[in-house]
Structure formats: C-alpha cells, structure tokens
Amino acid sequence: MATATASTEYHSQSLGVLPRKKSVRLTLWPLVAATFFMVSGGTYGTEDIVHGAGYGKAILILLLTPILWSLPTAFMIGELSSALPFEGGYYAWVRRAMGNFWGFQEAWLSLVASIFDMAIYPTLFVLYLDRLFPWFAEGHRGVMVGLAVVIVCALLNIAGVRVVSTTSLWLFFALSAPFILIVAIAPFKLGALATAVTKPTTSSVDILGGLLICMWNYMGWDNASTIATEVERPQRTYPRAMLAAVVIVALSYIVPVAAMWMTGLSPSAWETGFWADIAGLLGGPLLRVGLALGGMISGFGMFNALVMSYSRLPLAMAQDGMLPRIFGKLHPRSRAPWVAIAVCAMGWAMCLGLGFERLVTIDILLYGVSLSLEFIALIVLRFREPDLHRPFRVPGGMFGAFAVGIAPMLLLGFSVVRSQTEQVLGISSFAFGMLLIAAGVVAYFLNHALKPMGWAAAAGKSETAA
C-alpha cells in the first residue's frame, strides 16, 4: 500500500496534481446543491411533459420516473462512489471492473453525450430570456448569448469547485422562490384559468416525447461521482447526498405541476418556457419576470455544475495516460483542470444551434449506453471483488445488484424508439448515435496503437485513492 501511494504521488506531481487541501472539499449540502443542478435545475424544462401527457399522466410520469429511474441509479452510484471514490467517478468504476477498453468507452460515451447535453442548458437560458426580451430571438443573437453562458461558466469552474458549489447553493434558493409563490397562489385561483387566453404553441411533443423529456429531467445522477476526490468524507457524503437530491428534485417537479392543475389551465397551452407566462397569469408581470429570471438561472446553474463534472473525465484519463498529459494540467491556485475545461467548452459551444427535443433524444440514447455499463460494473465488481469495502450497498444482496438496473434499462428502450424518427444531418438520431458509439471503438484502438504501454494500471490507482 505504501509503495502504491508513493508511486501515485510521483505520478500525480508529474502531471501537476498536488494533494488537495481539506478546506476546499465539498460537504453534504453544497454537494446536494451541485447534484441538484447536475440533474435538474428546478421545475424549468417540464412544460412539454404537461403538453404531451396532460396533467394527470404528467404527474404520474413525474412520480414514477424517479422511482423506476432515479432511485435505482442513485442506489448504484451510492455503492460504487462510496467503495471507489476516485477522480473520474464512473469512468474509474467501469475501468476497474472491466478493463481499459470498456473504461475508455464509458468516458467516450459520456464526453460525446455531454456535447449534446451541455448545449441544452444555454438553449433553455435563451428561451427564458426571449420571454422577457423577444429581441434576442432574432438572427444569431440567441446563439451569441448561449456562447457567453459557456464562457462565463468555464471561467467560474477554472476558479475552483468551491466557487461552483457555493454558487449552486445560492442559485437553488433564487430559482425556487418564484415557484414557492406559484404553489402558494394557485389554491386561490381554483378553476380560474380554465378560459385563460394564451399564445398559440409550437410544441409538437406527444406522450412518448413527454416521457423522454421527463427522463432527461431526472438523469445525470452519476455526474457528481467524477469529483469524488474533491468531496469531504465521500464514503458517507455521497449516498446521503444522492438520496436527499432525489427527494428534492421530485418535489420540485411534482408540486408546482399539481398546483397548476388546480387552476384549470389547459395543458395544450404549455410549451418550453411557458412557466414565465403561467407566473404572469397568476401573479402579474412582476412574478412573470421572476420566473423568467429563474429559468435563466436554472440553465446557467445546470451548465455551471456540469462543467465541473465533465471536465474531470479528461483529467482522469490524462492521469491514466489515455489522453495527452496537457489535459492533466491544473490551475496553480484553484487546482481546477483548466485545459480540460477550455477544450470541453469549445466542443459544447459547437452544438448551440440544435433544437431542444433533438438534443434530448440524442443525449438520452448515448447516456443510456454509458449508464448500462455502470450497472454492469456494479454486478461485475460484486463477483470479482466481494471483499471490497462498501460503506453503502444496494439492498438485496446479489439479487438486488441485478434487479436495480432492470427498470432503467427498460425505460431506455423508449429512447431507441424515438431516436428512429428524429433526424440529424439527414439520418435518424439512432443511426447518428450508433456512428458516434462506433467512433469510440475506433478511437480506443487508435489510442492504443499510438501509446500501447502508456496507460497506468487501474488497480494501482484505485488502491491508492482508497
């Protein structure tokens, strides 16, 4: 153990990685806030679920999805992150369980999915900005605003995880306040909005599209795992943070939608960005402005938190020799992987012009494959390393480890169905996704051919981190 520790310290220092000071590590509630934004960002983005399914079915979907999708994922992450709290999170788990090839594919799928996922949040920011100032909807102004969001969040992340997590905590309170007012006002407007006149919608989302958007609103629980080395007492903090965040996210979706059901407002009037109009109908122009600002905060906060997560993948891969060493460079003061952040930000900016539903469809398809590898890693590690110290375990023994992934994998089947009808670059989203997945296999063998002996051993790194 001592030898492995000394070896890793030397390896880390060669990449500019110094031991992290305890004072900059995340505690429980900052981690809950960061996870909230990595997964949700508040009630914004749920409008098309109501449009596609209606109130009753939308609430049912919002209630069942965290039970069938979020809780199993949170249980899996709770076990693996408490047993293996390493930089790179899910990439490190899959690599330890199944070797270099599958570890590389996990990182590849996550990074490629992030290109589409990360373009969604500046898009939401601009959609809510347009509700206040339609001028930004003209020409390329919205794309330029989205680009500004990317740049500002990248700079905040280079400033360090403490800045990001503290920002997330305050943004959570700021965006929640208008929805608390909506929930408080709605009982006094019982049936009052049944004949309300609203703008014609452009949404074409059906119930399947609503389900996929709901899954997107509840996905991303594993993103917090990539910063494990920057969390205080990760074995204890991660499981508690995951379960707390699941409850908070579910309530932030269900309660406001249920409150609006009471008003009688037609579900066909709903579309992305409509919460601002709802606030205007309930509380006047001031609350409408508050909701629109909250929507902008949500998009900004989600992007900001996810930059912190995704940028740790190139860092961990550089430390393992899977990427050039330059991706392992850290900022001298904040210890943030500034090169990885800058390069990722350029990739995310390239997809800012794609539409919301198309981005969601591709994102879920790619994310689903990477999530499947994580559930497989959970089972493989139970067989290969039964004596591995697991401060938190998925309940039910080996049966529980198998069963916990069944419902999420069945739900991912819906993304395959929808991806065959969406078009990207003249081909179906499914075919486009398969090409991206195949490119990961090519990238692995090309990487291995160029650096056949350049990768650090997965076991040695894991032992040291523990």
BATI-725500 format. One record per residue (C-alpha): residue number from 1; x, y, z; residue in three letters. Coordinates in Angstrom, 1 decimal, padded with zeros to 4 digits. Layout:
BEGIN
num x y z residu
NUM X Y Z Ala
...
END
This chain:
BEGIN
num x y z residu
1 000.0 000.0 000.0 Met
2 002.8 002.4 000.9 Ala
3 004.6 001.7 -002.4 Thr
4 001.4 002.3 -004.4 Ala
5 000.9 005.6 -002.6 Thr
6 004.4 006.8 -003.2 Ala
7 004.1 005.8 -006.9 Ser
8 000.8 007.6 -007.4 Thr
9 002.1 010.8 -005.6 Glu
10 005.0 010.8 -008.0 Tyr
11 002.7 010.2 -011.0 His
12 000.3 012.9 -009.8 Ser
13 003.1 015.5 -009.3 Gln
14 004.4 014.8 -012.8 Ser
15 001.0 016.0 -014.1 Leu
16 000.9 019.0 -011.8 Gly
17 -001.6 017.3 -009.4 Val
18 -000.9 018.3 -005.8 Leu
19 -002.6 016.9 -002.7 Pro
20 -006.0 018.7 -002.3 Arg
21 -006.4 020.8 000.8 Lys
22 -009.2 019.7 003.1 Lys
23 -010.6 023.3 003.2 Ser
24 -011.6 023.3 -000.5 Val
25 -013.5 020.0 -000.3 Arg
26 -017.3 019.8 -000.7 Leu
27 -019.5 018.9 002.3 Thr
28 -023.1 017.4 002.2 Leu
29 -025.3 020.4 001.3 Trp
30 -023.0 022.0 -001.3 Pro
31 -022.8 018.5 -002.9 Leu
32 -026.6 018.2 -002.8 Val
33 -026.9 021.6 -004.5 Ala
34 -024.3 020.8 -007.1 Ala
35 -026.1 017.4 -007.7 Thr
36 -029.4 019.2 -008.0 Phe
37 -028.1 021.3 -010.8 Phe
38 -026.3 018.4 -012.5 Met
39 -029.6 016.5 -012.6 Val
40 -032.4 019.1 -012.5 Ser
41 -032.0 022.8 -012.2 Gly
42 -035.6 023.1 -010.9 Gly
43 -039.1 022.9 -012.4 Thr
44 -038.0 024.5 -015.7 Tyr
45 -038.0 022.2 -018.7 Gly
46 -041.1 020.2 -017.5 Thr
47 -043.6 022.2 -019.6 Glu
48 -043.6 019.8 -022.6 Asp
49 -044.3 016.9 -020.3 Ile
50 -047.7 018.5 -019.4 Val
51 -048.3 019.4 -023.1 His
52 -047.7 015.8 -024.3 Gly
53 -049.4 013.9 -021.5 Ala
54 -051.9 016.2 -019.7 Gly
55 -051.9 017.0 -016.0 Tyr
56 -052.8 013.6 -014.6 Gly
57 -050.5 011.5 -016.7 Lys
58 -047.7 014.1 -016.4 Ala
59 -047.9 013.9 -012.6 Ile
60 -047.9 010.1 -012.8 Leu
61 -044.9 010.1 -015.1 Ile
62 -043.1 012.6 -012.8 Leu
63 -043.9 010.4 -009.8 Leu
64 -043.0 007.0 -011.3 Leu
65 -039.8 008.1 -013.1 Thr
66 -037.8 008.9 -010.0 Pro
67 -038.9 005.5 -008.5 Ile
68 -038.1 003.5 -011.7 Leu
69 -035.2 005.6 -013.0 Trp
70 -033.6 007.9 -010.4 Ser
71 -033.7 005.7 -007.2 Leu
72 -032.1 002.7 -008.8 Pro
73 -029.4 004.9 -010.3 Thr
74 -028.9 006.7 -007.0 Ala
75 -028.5 003.3 -005.2 Phe
76 -025.9 002.1 -007.8 Met
77 -024.0 005.3 -007.5 Ile
78 -024.2 005.3 -003.7 Gly
79 -022.5 001.9 -003.6 Glu
80 -019.8 002.5 -006.2 Leu
81 -019.0 006.0 -005.2 Ser
82 -018.6 005.0 -001.5 Ser
83 -016.5 002.0 -002.4 Ala
84 -014.4 003.7 -005.1 Leu
85 -014.3 007.5 -004.5 Pro
86 -011.9 008.2 -007.3 Phe
87 -011.3 011.1 -009.7 Glu
88 -013.3 010.4 -012.9 Gly
89 -016.0 008.6 -011.0 Gly
90 -018.0 006.2 -013.3 Tyr
91 -015.1 006.0 -015.7 Tyr
92 -012.9 004.7 -012.9 Ala
93 -015.5 002.2 -011.8 Trp
94 -016.0 000.7 -015.3 Val
95 -012.3 000.6 -015.9 Arg
96 -011.6 -001.2 -012.7 Arg
97 -014.5 -003.7 -013.3 Ala
98 -014.0 -004.5 -017.0 Met
99 -010.6 -003.1 -018.1 Gly
100 -009.2 -000.4 -020.3 Asn
101 -011.4 -000.9 -023.3 Phe
102 -014.7 -000.5 -021.5 Trp
103 -013.3 002.2 -019.3 Gly
104 -012.4 004.2 -022.4 Phe
105 -015.8 003.6 -023.9 Gln
106 -017.5 004.8 -020.8 Glu
107 -015.5 008.0 -020.9 Ala
108 -016.0 008.4 -024.6 Trp
109 -019.8 008.0 -024.4 Leu
110 -020.1 010.4 -021.5 Ser
111 -018.0 013.1 -023.2 Leu
112 -019.8 012.7 -026.6 Val
113 -023.2 012.8 -024.8 Ala
114 -022.0 015.9 -022.9 Ser
115 -021.6 017.7 -026.2 Ile
116 -025.4 017.4 -026.8 Phe
117 -026.4 017.6 -023.2 Asp
118 -024.4 020.8 -022.4 Met
119 -025.9 022.6 -025.4 Ala
120 -029.4 022.2 -023.8 Ile
121 -028.8 024.5 -020.9 Tyr
122 -027.7 027.6 -022.7 Pro
123 -030.7 026.9 -025.0 Thr
124 -033.0 027.0 -022.0 Leu
125 -031.3 030.2 -020.8 Phe
126 -032.0 031.8 -024.1 Val
127 -035.6 030.5 -024.3 Leu
128 -036.5 032.2 -021.0 Tyr
129 -034.5 035.3 -021.9 Leu
130 -036.7 035.5 -025.1 Asp
131 -039.8 035.6 -022.9 Arg
132 -038.5 038.9 -021.4 Leu
133 -036.8 040.3 -024.4 Phe
134 -038.0 039.0 -027.8 Pro
135 -035.2 041.0 -029.4 Trp
136 -032.8 038.1 -028.6 Phe
137 -034.8 035.7 -030.7 Ala
138 -033.8 037.4 -033.9 Glu
139 -030.9 036.3 -036.0 Gly
140 -028.0 034.8 -034.2 His
141 -028.4 036.8 -031.1 Arg
142 -029.6 033.8 -029.1 Gly
143 -026.5 031.8 -030.1 Val
144 -024.2 034.6 -029.0 Met
145 -025.9 034.7 -025.6 Val
146 -025.5 031.0 -025.3 Gly
147 -021.9 031.3 -026.1 Leu
148 -021.5 033.9 -023.4 Ala
149 -023.0 031.5 -020.9 Val
150 -020.4 028.8 -021.9 Val
151 -017.5 031.2 -021.5 Ile
152 -018.7 032.6 -018.1 Val
153 -019.3 029.1 -016.6 Cys
154 -015.9 027.9 -017.9 Ala
155 -014.2 030.8 -016.1 Leu
156 -016.2 030.1 -012.9 Leu
157 -015.1 026.5 -013.0 Asn
158 -011.5 027.4 -013.5 Ile
159 -011.9 029.4 -010.3 Ala
160 -012.5 026.0 -008.5 Gly
161 -015.1 023.6 -007.1 Val
162 -015.8 025.6 -004.0 Arg
163 -016.9 028.6 -006.1 Val
164 -019.1 026.4 -008.3 Val
165 -020.8 024.6 -005.3 Ser
166 -021.4 027.8 -003.3 Thr
167 -022.8 029.4 -006.5 Thr
168 -025.1 026.4 -007.0 Ser
169 -026.4 026.6 -003.4 Leu
170 -027.4 030.3 -003.8 Trp
171 -028.8 029.8 -007.3 Leu
172 -031.0 027.0 -005.9 Phe
173 -032.7 029.4 -003.4 Phe
174 -033.0 032.1 -006.1 Ala
175 -034.8 029.9 -008.7 Leu
176 -037.0 028.1 -006.1 Ser
177 -038.6 031.4 -004.7 Ala
178 -040.9 032.1 -007.7 Pro
179 -042.3 028.5 -007.7 Phe
180 -043.0 028.7 -004.0 Ile
181 -045.1 031.8 -004.8 Leu
182 -046.9 029.9 -007.6 Ile
183 -047.7 027.0 -005.3 Val
184 -049.0 029.5 -002.6 Ala
185 -051.2 031.4 -005.0 Ile
186 -052.6 028.5 -007.0 Ala
187 -055.2 027.4 -004.4 Pro
188 -056.8 030.8 -004.5 Phe
189 -057.2 030.5 -008.3 Lys
190 -059.2 027.3 -008.3 Leu
191 -060.5 026.8 -011.8 Gly
192 -059.9 030.5 -012.6 Ala
193 -057.6 029.9 -015.6 Leu
194 -059.9 027.4 -017.4 Ala
195 -060.8 030.0 -020.1 Thr
196 -057.5 031.9 -020.0 Ala
197 -056.2 033.2 -023.4 Val
198 -052.7 032.1 -024.1 Thr
199 -050.3 032.4 -027.1 Lys
200 -050.5 029.6 -029.7 Pro
201 -047.9 026.9 -029.0 Thr
202 -045.4 025.5 -031.4 Thr
203 -044.8 022.3 -029.4 Ser
204 -045.4 019.0 -031.1 Ser
205 -044.4 016.8 -028.2 Val
206 -046.6 013.7 -027.6 Asp
207 -046.8 011.4 -024.6 Ile
208 -043.7 009.5 -025.6 Leu
209 -041.8 012.7 -026.1 Gly
210 -043.0 013.9 -022.7 Gly
211 -041.7 010.7 -021.1 Leu
212 -038.3 011.2 -022.7 Leu
213 -038.1 014.8 -021.5 Ile
214 -039.1 013.5 -018.1 Cys
215 -036.3 011.0 -018.2 Met
216 -033.9 013.8 -019.2 Trp
217 -035.1 015.9 -016.3 Asn
218 -034.3 013.0 -014.0 Tyr
219 -030.9 011.9 -015.4 Met
220 -027.4 012.8 -014.5 Gly
221 -027.0 011.3 -011.1 Trp
222 -023.6 009.8 -011.9 Asp
223 -022.2 013.2 -012.9 Asn
224 -021.4 014.1 -009.3 Ala
225 -019.2 011.0 -009.0 Ser
226 -016.4 012.4 -011.1 Thr
227 -015.4 014.9 -008.4 Ile
228 -015.1 012.3 -005.6 Ala
229 -011.6 013.3 -004.6 Thr
230 -012.9 016.8 -004.0 Glu
231 -015.7 015.7 -001.6 Val
232 -015.3 015.6 002.2 Glu
233 -015.7 012.0 003.5 Arg
234 -017.1 010.7 000.2 Pro
235 -018.0 007.2 001.5 Gln
236 -020.5 008.8 003.9 Arg
237 -021.4 012.0 001.9 Thr
238 -022.3 010.6 -001.5 Tyr
239 -025.1 008.1 -000.5 Pro
240 -026.7 010.8 001.7 Arg
241 -026.4 013.5 -001.0 Ala
242 -027.9 011.2 -003.7 Met
243 -031.0 010.2 -001.7 Leu
244 -031.6 013.8 -000.5 Ala
245 -031.3 015.2 -004.0 Ala
246 -033.8 012.6 -005.4 Val
247 -036.4 013.7 -003.0 Val
248 -035.8 017.4 -003.6 Ile
249 -035.8 017.1 -007.4 Val
250 -039.0 015.0 -007.4 Ala
251 -040.8 017.6 -005.2 Leu
252 -039.6 020.5 -007.3 Ser
253 -041.3 018.9 -010.3 Tyr
254 -044.5 017.4 -009.0 Ile
255 -045.7 020.1 -006.5 Val
256 -045.8 023.1 -009.0 Pro
257 -047.5 021.0 -011.8 Val
258 -050.1 019.7 -009.3 Ala
259 -050.7 023.3 -008.2 Ala
260 -051.3 024.4 -011.7 Met
261 -053.8 021.5 -012.3 Trp
262 -056.0 023.2 -009.7 Met
263 -056.3 026.4 -011.8 Thr
264 -057.8 024.6 -014.8 Gly
265 -055.3 026.0 -017.3 Leu
266 -055.4 023.9 -020.5 Ser
267 -052.4 021.6 -020.9 Pro
268 -052.3 022.3 -024.6 Ser
269 -051.1 025.8 -023.8 Ala
270 -047.9 024.5 -022.3 Trp
271 -044.5 024.6 -024.1 Glu
272 -040.9 025.1 -023.2 Thr
273 -040.5 028.5 -021.5 Gly
274 -044.3 028.6 -020.5 Phe
275 -043.7 028.8 -016.8 Trp
276 -043.0 032.6 -017.2 Ala
277 -046.4 033.1 -018.8 Asp
278 -048.1 031.0 -016.1 Ile
279 -046.5 033.3 -013.5 Ala
280 -047.9 036.3 -015.3 Gly
281 -051.4 034.8 -015.3 Leu
282 -051.2 034.0 -011.6 Leu
283 -049.3 036.9 -010.1 Gly
284 -048.9 039.6 -012.7 Gly
285 -045.9 041.0 -014.6 Pro
286 -043.5 041.1 -011.6 Leu
287 -043.9 037.3 -010.9 Leu
288 -043.5 036.7 -014.7 Arg
289 -040.2 038.5 -014.7 Val
290 -039.2 036.5 -011.6 Gly
291 -039.9 033.2 -013.3 Leu
292 -038.1 034.1 -016.5 Ala
293 -035.1 035.2 -014.5 Leu
294 -035.4 031.9 -012.6 Gly
295 -035.4 030.0 -015.9 Gly
296 -032.2 031.8 -016.9 Met
297 -030.7 031.0 -013.5 Ile
298 -031.7 027.3 -014.0 Ser
299 -030.0 027.0 -017.4 Gly
300 -026.9 028.8 -016.1 Phe
301 -026.7 026.8 -012.9 Gly
302 -027.1 023.4 -014.6 Met
303 -024.4 024.2 -017.2 Phe
304 -022.1 025.6 -014.5 Asn
305 -022.4 022.5 -012.3 Ala
306 -022.0 020.1 -015.2 Leu
307 -018.8 021.8 -016.4 Val
308 -017.3 020.8 -013.1 Met
309 -018.4 017.1 -013.6 Ser
310 -017.5 016.5 -017.3 Tyr
311 -014.1 018.3 -017.2 Ser
312 -012.9 015.7 -014.6 Arg
313 -013.1 012.9 -017.2 Leu
314 -010.3 014.2 -019.4 Pro
315 -008.3 014.9 -016.3 Leu
316 -008.6 011.3 -015.0 Ala
317 -007.9 009.9 -018.5 Met
318 -004.8 012.1 -018.8 Ala
319 -003.6 010.8 -015.4 Gln
320 -004.1 007.3 -016.7 Asp
321 -002.2 008.0 -020.0 Gly
322 -005.3 007.7 -022.1 Met
323 -005.2 011.3 -023.2 Leu
324 -002.2 013.7 -023.7 Pro
325 -000.7 014.9 -020.5 Arg
326 -001.7 018.5 -021.2 Ile
327 -005.3 017.6 -020.1 Phe
328 -003.9 016.9 -016.7 Gly
329 -002.7 020.4 -016.1 Lys
330 -004.2 022.1 -013.1 Leu
331 -004.7 025.8 -012.3 His
332 -001.9 026.7 -009.8 Pro
333 -004.4 028.3 -007.3 Arg
334 -007.8 026.6 -007.7 Ser
335 -006.4 023.2 -008.8 Arg
336 -009.1 023.1 -011.5 Ala
337 -008.2 021.2 -014.8 Pro
338 -008.2 024.4 -016.8 Trp
339 -007.1 022.8 -020.1 Val
340 -009.8 020.2 -020.0 Ala
341 -012.4 022.8 -019.2 Ile
342 -011.3 025.1 -022.1 Ala
343 -011.3 022.2 -024.6 Val
344 -014.6 020.8 -023.5 Cys
345 -016.2 024.3 -023.6 Ala
346 -015.2 024.6 -027.3 Met
347 -016.9 021.3 -028.1 Gly
348 -020.1 022.3 -026.2 Trp
349 -020.3 025.6 -028.0 Ala
350 -020.5 023.9 -031.4 Met
351 -023.9 022.4 -030.7 Cys
352 -025.7 025.5 -029.5 Leu
353 -027.8 025.8 -032.7 Gly
354 -029.6 022.4 -032.4 Leu
355 -033.3 022.2 -031.2 Gly
356 -034.3 021.2 -027.6 Phe
357 -036.1 017.9 -028.3 Glu
358 -033.5 016.7 -030.8 Arg
359 -030.7 017.4 -028.3 Leu
360 -032.7 015.5 -025.6 Val
361 -033.2 012.4 -027.8 Thr
362 -029.5 012.1 -028.8 Ile
363 -028.4 012.8 -025.2 Asp
364 -030.6 010.1 -023.7 Ile
365 -029.5 007.5 -026.3 Leu
366 -025.8 008.0 -025.6 Leu
367 -026.2 008.5 -021.9 Tyr
368 -028.2 005.3 -021.7 Gly
369 -025.4 003.2 -023.1 Val
370 -022.9 004.6 -020.7 Ser
371 -025.3 004.1 -017.8 Leu
372 -025.8 000.5 -018.8 Ser
373 -022.0 000.0 -018.4 Leu
374 -022.2 001.4 -014.9 Glu
375 -024.9 -001.1 -013.9 Phe
376 -022.8 -003.9 -015.4 Ile
377 -019.8 -002.7 -013.4 Ala
378 -021.8 -002.9 -010.2 Leu
379 -022.5 -006.6 -010.9 Ile
380 -019.0 -007.4 -012.1 Val
381 -017.4 -005.9 -009.0 Leu
382 -019.7 -007.9 -006.7 Arg
383 -018.4 -011.1 -008.4 Phe
384 -014.7 -010.0 -008.8 Arg
385 -014.2 -008.1 -005.6 Glu
386 -016.7 -009.5 -003.0 Pro
387 -014.5 -008.3 -000.1 Asp
388 -014.2 -004.7 -001.4 Leu
389 -015.2 -002.3 001.5 His
390 -018.6 -000.9 000.6 Arg
391 -019.8 001.6 003.2 Pro
392 -023.1 001.6 001.3 Phe
393 -024.6 -001.4 -000.5 Arg
394 -027.5 -001.8 -002.9 Val
395 -030.0 -003.7 -000.7 Pro
396 -031.0 -007.3 -001.5 Gly
397 -027.6 -008.9 -001.9 Gly
398 -026.6 -010.2 -005.4 Met
399 -030.3 -010.3 -006.5 Phe
400 -030.6 -006.5 -005.6 Gly
401 -027.5 -005.7 -007.7 Ala
402 -029.0 -007.4 -010.7 Phe
403 -032.6 -006.1 -010.2 Ala
404 -031.7 -002.5 -009.6 Val
405 -030.8 -001.9 -013.3 Gly
406 -033.8 -003.6 -014.9 Ile
407 -036.3 -000.7 -014.8 Ala
408 -033.8 002.0 -016.0 Pro
409 -032.8 -000.3 -018.9 Met
410 -036.4 -000.9 -019.9 Leu
411 -037.1 002.9 -019.8 Leu
412 -034.1 003.5 -022.1 Leu
413 -035.9 001.4 -024.8 Gly
414 -038.2 004.3 -025.3 Phe
415 -035.3 006.5 -026.4 Ser
416 -034.4 003.9 -029.0 Val
417 -037.9 004.0 -030.4 Val
418 -038.0 007.8 -030.6 Arg
419 -034.4 008.2 -031.9 Ser
420 -035.5 006.3 -035.1 Gln
421 -037.9 009.2 -036.0 Thr
422 -035.7 012.2 -035.2 Glu
423 -033.3 013.4 -037.9 Gln
424 -029.7 014.7 -037.6 Val
425 -027.7 015.6 -040.6 Leu
426 -030.1 013.7 -042.9 Gly
427 -030.1 010.4 -041.0 Ile
428 -032.0 009.2 -038.0 Ser
429 -030.8 010.1 -034.5 Ser
430 -030.4 006.3 -033.8 Phe
431 -028.1 005.8 -036.8 Ala
432 -026.2 009.0 -035.8 Phe
433 -025.8 007.7 -032.3 Gly
434 -024.6 004.3 -033.5 Met
435 -021.9 006.1 -035.6 Leu
436 -020.8 008.0 -032.5 Leu
437 -020.6 004.8 -030.5 Ile
438 -018.6 003.0 -033.2 Ala
439 -016.3 006.0 -033.3 Ala
440 -015.4 005.3 -029.7 Gly
441 -014.2 001.8 -030.6 Val
442 -012.0 003.3 -033.4 Val
443 -010.7 005.9 -031.1 Ala
444 -009.7 003.3 -028.5 Tyr
445 -007.6 001.2 -030.9 Phe
446 -006.0 004.3 -032.4 Leu
447 -005.1 005.5 -029.0 Asn
448 -003.8 002.1 -028.0 His
449 -001.7 001.8 -031.2 Ala
450 -000.1 005.2 -030.5 Leu
451 000.5 004.5 -026.8 Lys
452 000.4 000.8 -026.2 Pro
453 002.4 000.9 -023.0 Met
454 001.4 004.4 -021.8 Gly
455 -001.6 003.6 -019.5 Trp
456 -001.5 003.5 -015.8 Ala
457 -002.8 000.3 -014.1 Ala
458 -006.4 000.7 -013.0 Ala
459 -005.9 -001.4 -009.8 Ala
460 -002.8 000.6 -008.6 Gly
461 -004.6 003.9 -009.0 Lys
462 -007.6 002.6 -007.2 Ser
463 -005.8 001.2 -004.2 Glu
464 -004.0 004.5 -003.7 Thr
465 -007.1 006.6 -003.9 Ala
466 -008.8 004.5 -001.4 Ala
END
